[in-house]
Amino acid sequence: MKRENDLFRLIKSMTKAEKRYFKLYASKHIEPERNNSVRLFDAIDAQAAYDQESIRRRFAGERFSRQLAVQKHYLYRIILKSLRAYHAEASPGVRIGEMMHTVEILANRGLYDQCTEILAAARRLALEHEEFALALKLQELEGRVAYSINDNERLHQLQAEQDELTGRMANVASYRRLSQEMNEVVIRYGGDRHAEVRARAEAVLAHELLRNEALALSCHARIRLHSLRMLCLRLCGDAAGSNEALRSCIRAIEAFPDPPPELQFRLLVCREVALGIALAESRFCEMDQDLDALSRMRTLSLYMDHNVNLIVRRYTLARYIRTGAFECAREEAPQAEAVLRCPDPDIRTNLGFGLRFDLAHLYFVCREFGRALDHVNAMLVSAPANARAIREMTAAWLFGCIVHYERGDMETMLYMANGARRFMTRTKQQPKACALFLSFLRRLANIPSVSAIPAEAARFLGALQRNGAKLADLGPYMILDLEVWIAALLERKGYAAVYLAMRVGR
């Protein structure tokens, strides 16, 4: 295998039911002389982190330990076979494929009357789950059966149904093509050429397929329609319209019978975006509804379950902080930190960063600076390897500076400030506001007395104004509420008290 811990990650991704099924499957399908697979499975499953040397020591003297790499590869394949068997009934595509195979077997024996019933059931299943490509293959089999029994009426019906299916597939493809074109524009121009991106978004919104929902001929098409409208309206600055399109997309996915994994993931993303918008706009009742819907969401894998748990914990914690319920947030923190200790690799993505942000902010509010720094260090060490993380990493560096300042550790604060400057220079992401803020932090570290802090903060605000910048420009690079922190410096008060007055007392 390309990475020696692939087997470990696969085993850790399995649910308890899947692990039980694997052992049952292995007992029936593995030859007795090769049934060391279950023992190796249990040994790897018992590990918190993969340790190959420990496995070698445990099975020292066993014949299969001489070819451990071969045994691991064999175990990997057997696990995948058991997972395919376990989830066969849950996948409409697999069920339809098995029915098609059955029809081929029966047709090859001339048992056409038995084929008809199975084909009718398979066709209903394919249309219900919008498996249009499989439905077309089913029609080929139906045509063969109809031709064999001289059912000319059914042959004519199949031609009309084939035209309809082809049209619905082409309809979904049209929405997919529009989405791909819009995404390419966003990726190509990024945040640099707003006029070009907005012009393209307006052109897509004017397209007939987006103006008339009746032209979306399937649930998949409607989901793509609303997703594309949400993106284009956001790019055009229509926040209310984008939010409504988001809600329409959620409703369209939930209307789908037994959403497949790809739609479940899209629903999860939509719910997360909706929670972020509701939090930013202080629509807490709406947040509670989304959190309740997520907690009741039936997931198809442990991976999805981890994602759901991560989002629920993150936004529950963020809601408590935003409403000033710091005691409730402090009670929620251990459960949130337990999610971050999960071995699932997705915890290291931007989603996990968001939860660390909220925990670091909470501990800063509670003046537990050591715990806040633990999350800062975890962010700096386990950053996901993608360009999106640059902003989050910058926020971690800047927040580390602020925490060390509040602790009175000016030497470490200056070290962090220099590290932040080097990081932003290396990644070519240094907005003017960030450069001014770093200069402000360095001056704070060298002021002679605390009585000079308000004057220094006022000087920083003046420097921002003279350079055509504002505090809001620093918002994306901040873990705490910078406006509140600056106000606390000006008023020489605690951050928590000012936060309650400015954010909760309004």
N, C-alpha and C positions, 0 to 999 in steps of 0.2 A: 504493500500500500504506500501511497505517496507520502503520508505522514504517519508516524508510528503510533500516534494516539487517536487515529480515526476510529478504531474499534472501541476504545474507551468512550469517546464522545457519542458514538452510536448507542452504546449500552446505556449511558447516562440519560439519553434522550427518551428512553422507553418508559412507559407507564408500568405500574405494578401488574395490571391485567396483561399487557403485552409480554412482560417477563414470564408470567405464569404460562401463557400460551406458548412461548418459545420452548420452555422446558417440556411441555406436553408434545409439541411438534418434534422436538429433538428425540424424544423417547420412541417415536413412531417411525421417524424418517432417517435416523442416523444408525449406521451399522454398529453393533455392540462394541467391536474392537476399536471403533473411532469415537466412542462416546466420551472422550475426554473433553469434548467441547463444552459440556455443561459445567464441568469442574473449572475449566478456564474462565467460562462466563461468570461464575460465582466469585472467583478470585478477583477478577477485574472489577466487577460490580461493587465489591466490598471496599475498594480503594476510593479515597477522597480526591486524590490526584494520581494521574497515571505514573506508575513506577515499574518499569520493565525489569530492573534488576531484582526487585522484590518478587516478581512473578517467577523469574528464573530460579531464585533460591527456594521458593516454595515447592517447585516441581523438579528440583534437582534429583537426578537418578531416574526419573521417568523417561521412557523411550521418546515420547513426543516432544520433550523439552529440548532435544537435540535439533529439532526442526520447528522451533517455536514460531518463526515467521510464517511458515507454511500452515501451521495449525491455526494461527490468528486469522490468516486469509480465509481459510476454510470456515472458521466460525463466523467471520464477517458475512460471507455469502449465505450461510444457513440462517443467520438472524434476518437478513433481508428477505429470504424466502418465507420465513415464518411471519414477518410483518405483512408481506403481500397476501398471504393466506388469511391472516387475522382481519385485514381491512378489506378483503374482497367484497363482502356483502355491503360495506359502507360506501363503496364506490359505484355509482350508476354505470360508469364507463366499463368497469370490470364485469359487472353483471350482464351488461348488454353484449360484451365480447364473448362471455361464456355461452349466452343464449345463441349467438350467431354460430359459434363452433358447434353447438348441439344441432342446429338446423342443418349445417353442412354434413354432419354425420348422418342424420336422418335422410337428407336428400340423396346422398350417395347410395342409400339403400332403397330408394324409391318410395319411402314412407312419407309422401307429400301431405297427406291429411294431418299427420302429426306435426308437420312443420308449420302449418297455417296458424294454429293456436299460439305456438311459441313466438312466431313472427309478430302477431298482433300484440302480444304482451310486451315484446321488446320495443315495438314501434311506440306504444303508449309511454313507456319509460323514457325512451330517447327524446320524445317531444316534450314531456313534462320537465325534463332537466335540460332542455335545449342543447342536446348533443346532436347538432345538425349533421356533422360529418359522419357520425355513426348511423344516423337515420338514412343518409344517402346509401351507405353500404348495405343497410338492411333492405333498402328498396331493390338493390341489385339481386339479393337473394330472393326477395318476393317475386321479382320478375322471372327469375329462373323457375320458381315453383309454379307461378301462374302459367308460364309457357308450357311447362311439362303436363299440366292438367287441362290445357286449352281454355283457360279462363280469360277470354279476350276483354271482357268488361273490366276486370281488375287491372289488366295491362294498360288500358286507357286511363284508368284512375291513377295509376302509378306515374304516368307521364305528367299529369297535372300536378300531382303532389311533388314530383321532382322539381318542377319549375318553381313551385312555392318555396321549397326548401333552399334551392339555389339562391332565390331572391333574398331570403332571410339571412343566409350566410354572407351574401354580398353587402347587405345592409349593415351588419355588424362590422364587416371589414372596412366600410366607408367611415364609420365612427372611429375605428382603430387608427385608420390612416390620418384622419384629422388630428387625433390625439398625439400621434407620433410627430407630426409636423410641428405642432405647438410646443411639444417638449424639446424638440431640436432647437427651436428658436430661443427658448428659455436657457438651454444649456450653452448655446453658442454665444449669446450676448450677456448672460448672467445679469448682474446688477449694474452694468456699465452703460448700456444703451437703452434707457427706459422708453424713449420715443419709438424705436423700432419694435420693441416687444409689445408695447401698447397698441401700435398700429396693427400688428399681426393679430393680437387678441381681438381687437374690434372687428377685423375682417372675418375671423372664425365665428364670432358671435352673430355676424350678419348672414352666415351660411344658412341655407334653407333647412338643413338637417338639424340645426340647433334652434331655429326659430319655431319649428313646428314639431312638437313632441309626438304627434300622431304618426310621423314618419319613422319613428323607432319601432321596428316590427317585432322586437323580442325584449325580454327582461335584460339580457346582456347589453343590448343596444341602448336601452333607457339608462342603465347604470353608466355606460360610457358617455352618454349625452350629458347627464347631470354632473359627472366628474369633470368633463371638459368645460361646461358652463361655469362651474365653481372656480376653476383655474383662471379662465379668461376674465371673469368678472372681478376677481381679486386683482389681476394685473391691470385692470382698467380703473381700479380704485373704488369699485362698488362693493363695499363690505357687506351691506345688508343683502344684496342680491346674491353674493357669493355664499353667504351663510344659508340662505333659503335653498340654493342649489345643493349645498352640502346635506341639508336635511332631506331633500328629495332623493338624493343618492342613497342615504341610509334607508329610507323607506323602500326604495326599489330593491335593495339587496335583501332586506328582511322579508320582502314578498316572495323571494325565490324559495322554492321548496328544498329543504336540506342543502343550504349553500355549500358548494365544494370548498376545499382549502383555500384556493386563490381568492374566492369571494369573501370567505371568512377573514382573510388577512386584509382585504380592502375595507371591510366593515370595521375592523379594528383600527385601521389608520384613520378612517372617517370619524370614528368615535373620539379618537385622541385629538384630532384637529378641532372637533366640536367642543371638547373639554377645554382646550387651550383658548379658544375664542370666548367661551362663556366665562372663564376665569378672568381674562383680560377685561371683559366688559362687566364684571361683577354680577353676572346672572347665575346666582348660586342655586336657585330652584332647578334651572335647566341642567346645571352640573350634577345635581343629585339624581335627576332622571337618567342622565347618561351613565353615571356610575352604577346605578341600580341595574340598568340594561346590560352593562358589561359584566357585572357580578353574576348575572343569570345566563350569560352566554355559554352555550354548549360548545366546548372546544373538541377538536378531533385529534389533538396530540399534546404531549407534555410541553413541547416548544410553544404552542399557542397558549397553553395554560400559563406558562411563565410570562409571556407577553401581556396577557390580560391582567395577571396579578401585579406586574410591574406598573402598568398604567393606572390601575385602581389605587395602588398605594401612593403613587406619585401625586395624583390629583387630589386624593383625600388629604394628604399632607399639605399640599399647596393651598387647598381651600381653607384649612385651619389657620395657616399662616396669614393668608390674605384677610381673613376676618378677625385676626387678632386673638384667636383661641389658642394661645401658645401652650397652655397646659394640655389641651387635647392633642395638639401636634406632638408634644413631648411624649405622650403615651403611645402615639402611633409610631414614633421613630424606631423602636426595636423591631416591629414587624417589617418596616420599610428596609431596615438594614439587613434583615434576614433574607429579603429578596435579593439584595446585592451580593450576598454570599453564595447564591445559587450558582452551580457550576455551568449553567447554560451559557454558551458563548455570546448570546444576544445581549446579556447584561452589560457587555463592554461597548455597546453601540451608543449612539446619541441618546437613545431612550434611557439607558442607565445613567448617562451624564445628567439628564434632567432631574432624576431622583437624587443624585448626589448634590446637585445645586440646591435643591430644596432642603436637604438635610444640613448642608453647610450653612445655609441661611438661618435655619432654625437654631442651630447651635450658636451662631453668632448673636442672634437675638437674646438667647439665654446666657450669653457670655461664657459658654463652654468652648473656649477658643481651641483647646487641644483637640476636641472632637471635630470641630470645624476644619482644622488643619489636616486631620486624618483623611477627610474626604477630598480636600484639595490635593494632597499627595497621591491619593488613589487615582484622581483624574489625570494628574501629570504622568503617572506611571503607566496606566492602562488605557491610553487614548486610542480610539478606533482609528485605523489607518485609512482615513478618507479626508477629502478637502473640507467637508462640512464641519469637521471637528476643530478647524483652526480657530474659529470664533469662540468655541467652548474652551479651548486650551488657553486662549488669551484671557478669557474671563477667570479661569483658575489662577493664572499668574497674578493678575491684578487683585483678585480677592485675597490671595495669600499675602500680598503686600499690606492690605488693609488690616487683616487679622493680626499680623505681626506688629503693626503700628498700635492697634488697640491693646495688645499685650505689653507694649512698651519695649519691645525688642527691635530697636532701630537698626542695629547692625544687620540682622537677618532681613529686615524690611528692605534695606538698600540692596542687599544681595538679590532678593526677589525682584526688585525693580529693574536691576541690571539684566536679570534673566528674562524678564518680560520684554525689555527693549531688544535683546538679542533675538528672542523668539519671533517678535513681530518683524524685525529686519530680515531674518532668514526666510520667513514665509511671505514676505512682501505684502504684509497686511498691517499697516500702521497709519490709521486715520489721524488727522490733525488733532482731534479731541483726545485720542489716546496718548499721543506724545505730550500734550499739555498736562494731562492727568499725571503722567509719570514724573514730569518736572515738579508738579505740585506735591507729589508724595515725597520726592527727594528733599524738597524745601521743608516739609513737615518734620522730616527726621532731624533737621538741623536747627529748628527754632529754639531760642534760648529759654522760653517759658511758655506754659500753657495759655497764658493771657494773650499771647500773640496768635493763637490758632484762628480765632474768628477773622482777624485781619488778613491772614494768609488765605483763608477760604474765600473771602471777598475778592482778594486779588486774583485767585484762580478763576472765579466767575467772570471777572472783568476781562481776563485774558481770553477766555472762550468767546466772549462777545466781540472783542476786537478782531479775532481771527475768523469771524463768521461761523462759529460753531456754537453748540448748546449742549446742555446736560443730556438731553434726549438722545444725542448722537452716541453717547456712551452706554445707553441702555442695553444694546445687544451684547456688550462686552462686560456686563456686570452680573454678579450673583445676588448681591444685596440691592436694595433700593437706593441708588446713588443720591437722588434728590433728598431723601430722608437723612442719609448719612451727612451730607453737606449741611443740611439744616441743623442737625445735632451738633456739628462743629461750630456753626455760627451762634447757636443758642447755648452752647456748652452744657448740653443735656445728654442723657443716655439715648442710645439708638432706639430701644424698645419703646420708651415713652413718646418719642417724636413720631415713631411709626404708628402707634395707636392714635395719636392726635391727627396725623396727616392722612393716613390711609383708611383707618377704621372709624374715626370720629366724624368723617364727612357725612 
